[in-house]
Amino acid sequence: MRIAVLSDIHSNLPALDAVLGSLGTVDAVWHLGDVVGYGPDADAVVRRLREAGAIGVRGNHDDAACGGDSIEGFNPDARKAAEWTRAHVDEATLSYLAGLPEVLTPDGTDFTLVHGSPRDPIWEYLSSSSGARESLAVLETRYCLVGHTHVPLVFRERHGAIERMTVEPESRLELGAGRMILNPGSVGQPRDGCPDASYLILDTAAGHATWHRVAYDIAAVQAAILAAGLPVSLARRLSYGQ
């Protein structure tokens, strides 16, 4: 199977459309949560995912948008965006977000999907080898796919050690050597210093994962954020991938 793995779209429709348009033929689309939040196009993003037949999990911003208490942990700008999203999404979007599970293992696969980590699916930022070790200890599959940090990253278990690997665009990783936690980076709000949308392609037949970046119309999203009255910082940061 050839599977597209997306995360942290954050209501950024131009970024999502650019990614979907670059995929070529895929057998499945998986997402790792934070479909909404920060950006202005929650309803349209959810519609696109449904049209693509995507399956996925709930992130903290998805939880906040449909009334969850995740909003209590947000910084002021994130909270303003979450409150705006709550007030503007339609019932179909709320139903979709509310129905997302916290953990998902797609049928017939050895992949666990979460937003944060296996031990804290909604909230943990998995960025250290020590955290990855603790997550692997509770992981029931060989591979885990996580988002939340907005940074493409891999943790690989080899000979009892946990190797932390940063990922460059077009990097390819063989899946055969050891258990792994893989982060595709963010579609809608990258934070690794590159503003281009980031995603991952899994080729289970060939046994490898490849990270990709694609440019999108950042100015259009920034204009829409400002027109919606969302915080200026949420528009500005898109230019810098931070």
Secondary structure, DSSP 8 states (H G I E B T S, - for coil): -EEEEE---TT-HHHHHHHHHH--S-SEEEE-S--SSSSS-HHHHHHHHHHTT-EE---HHHHHHTT-GGGGG--HHHHHHHHHHHHH--HHHHHHHHT--S-B--TT-SEEE-SS-SSSTTT----SHHHHHHHHHH--SSEEE--SS-S-EEEEEETTEEEEEE--TT-EEESSSS-EEEE---SSS--SS--SEEEEEEETTTTEEEEEEE---HHHHHHHHHHTT--HHHHHGGGTT-
